[in-house]
Amino acid sequence: MIELQKVCRTFTVGDQKVAALRDIDLSFGAGEYISIMGPSGSGKSTMLNMLGLLDRPSSGTYLLDGGNVTDLNDEQLARVRREKIGFVFQSFHLVPRLTAAQNVELPMILAGIPVDERRSRVQELMRNYGLSERADHRPDQLSGGQRQRVAIARATVMKPTVLLADEPTGNLDQATGWEVLKLLEGLLEQDITLVVVTHDAEIGARASRQIHMLDGRILSDEQQTK
């Protein structure tokens, strides 16, 4: 469902070129649980941005669900992201002036989904994620764990095939972080491909497949037996 072929990403810093990704060959199947790990500067964040269509390769090819998305224009990329990819970030990225329910509803408004369907989906997710009593609260009225659950609900409301999580427990205490991680892992039952970028070896070890990066290259790609 995801395939990167000889993908490179080079940035120009001053008069120097910096290779953030180097000849990446990688494929993910539906329902896989992958962790991407490595030190700062290893390329894992660039990899996440590439997978999420937030950045473009300098060279190489990106195939998503069998279609070549490498050379799509900005409008086409935005549509593919909206329909196929969900994002969960360390700092939540919720809209401060919107309530929890409105934050979850926002992607559907942008997609033009009818109001009755939007309300139905929001209610279902708020109930499933234990947020019904917090639906009318703004982000600053929620705990960190509640904000991350709202963020996950927003990321999954469009029923994506890929969920990308960037240090999803980084701003949470340990107990709340494990709760959030288990919530993300529960989405695997829906055949979502879950990709988690993390510095935490214990979190990374939970994935069925672990990718370690260094200097823009894949150092290792290992399947884990549970």
C-alpha positions in Angstrom: 0.0 0.0 0.0 3.0 2.3 0.6 6.2 2.0 -1.5 9.2 4.3 -1.6 11.6 3.7 -4.5 15.1 5.2 -4.3 13.7 8.2 -2.5 16.2 11.0 -1.7 15.5 14.4 0.0 18.2 17.0 -0.1 18.0 20.5 1.5 20.2 23.5 0.8 21.6 25.1 3.9 23.6 28.2 3.0 25.9 27.1 0.2 25.8 23.4 1.3 23.5 20.6 0.4 22.4 18.3 3.2 21.0 14.9 2.4 18.2 14.1 4.8 17.1 10.9 3.0 19.4 8.8 0.9 18.2 6.2 -1.5 15.3 4.9 0.6 13.6 1.7 -0.6 10.7 0.8 1.6 7.3 -0.7 1.5 4.5 -1.1 4.1 1.4 -3.3 3.9 -2.1 -2.7 5.1 -2.5 -3.2 8.8 1.3 -3.1 9.6 2.5 -1.6 12.9 5.9 0.1 12.3 8.1 2.1 14.5 10.8 4.4 13.1 13.7 5.2 15.4 17.0 6.9 15.4 18.9 9.8 16.9 18.2 13.5 16.2 19.2 14.2 12.6 18.8 10.6 11.5 16.1 11.5 9.0 13.1 10.0 10.8 11.1 13.2 10.9 11.8 13.9 7.2 10.7 10.3 6.5 7.4 11.0 8.4 6.8 14.2 6.4 7.5 12.3 3.2 5.1 9.5 4.1 2.5 12.0 5.0 2.9 14.0 1.7 3.9 17.1 3.7 7.2 17.1 1.7 8.3 15.9 -1.7 11.2 13.8 -2.7 14.2 15.4 -4.4 14.3 12.2 -6.5 12.7 8.8 -6.5 9.1 7.6 -6.5 6.3 7.4 -3.9 3.5 5.0 -4.5 0.4 5.0 -2.3 -2.4 2.5 -2.8 -0.9 1.7 -6.2 -1.0 5.3 -7.4 2.0 7.4 -8.0 1.8 10.5 -5.8 5.3 11.8 -6.4 4.3 14.6 -8.8 0.8 15.5 -7.7 0.1 19.2 -7.4 -0.6 20.9 -4.0 -4.4 20.6 -4.4 -4.2 16.9 -5.3 -1.8 16.2 -2.4 -4.2 17.9 0.0 -7.0 15.7 -1.2 -5.0 12.5 -0.8 -3.9 13.5 2.7 -7.4 14.3 3.7 -8.8 11.0 2.4 -6.0 8.5 3.2 -3.7 9.8 5.9 -4.2 10.7 9.5 -1.7 12.6 11.7 -1.1 12.6 15.5 1.6 14.9 16.8 3.4 15.3 20.1 2.0 18.8 20.7 -1.6 17.9 19.6 -2.1 20.8 17.1 -5.7 21.3 18.1 -7.4 24.6 17.2 -7.5 26.5 20.5 -10.8 28.4 19.9 -12.7 25.3 18.8 -14.3 22.8 21.2 -13.2 19.2 21.2 -16.1 18.1 19.1 -15.5 21.0 16.6 -11.8 20.0 16.3 -12.9 16.4 15.4 -15.5 17.7 13.0 -13.1 20.1 11.1 -11.6 17.6 8.6 -15.1 16.6 7.5 -16.1 20.2 7.0 -13.1 20.7 4.8 -14.1 17.5 2.9 -17.7 18.8 2.4 -19.3 15.9 4.2 -23.0 16.6 5.0 -23.8 17.9 8.5 -25.9 14.9 9.7 -23.1 12.5 8.8 -20.5 14.8 10.5 -22.5 14.9 13.7 -23.0 11.2 13.7 -19.3 10.4 13.2 -18.2 12.9 15.9 -20.6 11.5 18.5 -19.5 8.0 17.8 -15.8 8.8 18.1 -16.3 11.0 21.2 -18.2 8.1 22.8 -15.6 5.5 21.7 -12.7 7.6 23.1 -14.4 8.4 26.4 -14.8 12.1 25.5 -18.5 12.6 25.4 -18.5 14.7 28.6 -15.7 16.8 27.2 -17.2 17.4 23.8 -18.0 21.1 24.5 -14.7 21.9 26.2 -11.9 23.8 24.4 -8.3 22.3 24.4 -7.2 24.5 27.3 -9.9 23.0 29.4 -8.7 19.4 28.8 -5.9 17.3 30.2 -3.0 16.3 28.1 -4.4 12.8 27.7 -7.8 14.1 26.7 -6.2 16.5 24.1 -4.3 13.6 22.6 -7.5 11.5 22.4 -9.2 14.4 20.7 -6.3 14.6 18.3 -6.6 10.8 17.5 -10.3 11.2 17.0 -9.7 14.0 14.5 -7.0 12.0 12.8 -9.3 9.0 12.3 -12.6 10.7 11.6 -12.0 10.5 7.8 -11.3 6.7 8.1 -7.7 6.9 6.8 -5.7 3.9 5.6 -2.5 5.2 7.1 -2.0 6.8 10.6 1.3 8.6 11.2 2.2 9.4 14.9 5.1 11.6 15.7 6.2 11.1 19.3 2.5 10.7 20.3 3.3 10.2 24.0 6.1 12.8 24.3 4.0 15.4 26.2 2.3 12.9 28.5 3.1 11.3 31.8 4.0 7.6 31.6 0.6 6.2 32.6 -1.3 8.5 30.2 1.2 7.8 27.5 0.6 4.0 27.7 -3.2 4.6 27.5 -2.8 6.7 24.4 -0.4 4.1 22.8 -2.9 1.3 23.5 -5.6 3.4 21.9 -3.5 3.8 18.8 -2.7 0.1 18.7 -6.4 -0.7 18.9 -6.9 1.0 15.5 -4.9 -1.9 14.0 -8.0 -3.9 14.2 -9.4 -1.6 11.5 -6.6 -2.6 9.2 -5.0 0.8 9.5 -1.2 1.0 8.8 0.2 2.6 12.0 3.6 4.3 11.8 5.1 5.6 15.0 8.2 7.8 15.1 9.8 7.7 18.6 13.0 8.2 20.5 11.7 5.7 23.2 13.1 2.2 22.6 10.4 0.7 24.9 7.6 2.2 22.7 9.4 1.3 19.5 9.7 -2.3 20.7 5.9 -2.6 20.8 5.7 -2.4 17.0 5.7 -5.6 14.9 8.3 -4.0 12.6 11.2 -1.7 13.7 13.1 0.6 11.4 16.3 2.2 12.6 17.6 5.2 10.7 21.0 6.9 10.8 22.3 9.8 8.6 19.3 9.6 6.2 19.6 5.9 5.6 17.8 2.8 6.9 20.3 1.1 9.2 18.0 -1.9 9.9 14.5 -3.1 9.2 13.4 -5.9 11.4 10.2 -7.9 11.9 9.5 -8.7 15.5 8.0 -11.9 16.7 5.5 -11.5 19.5 
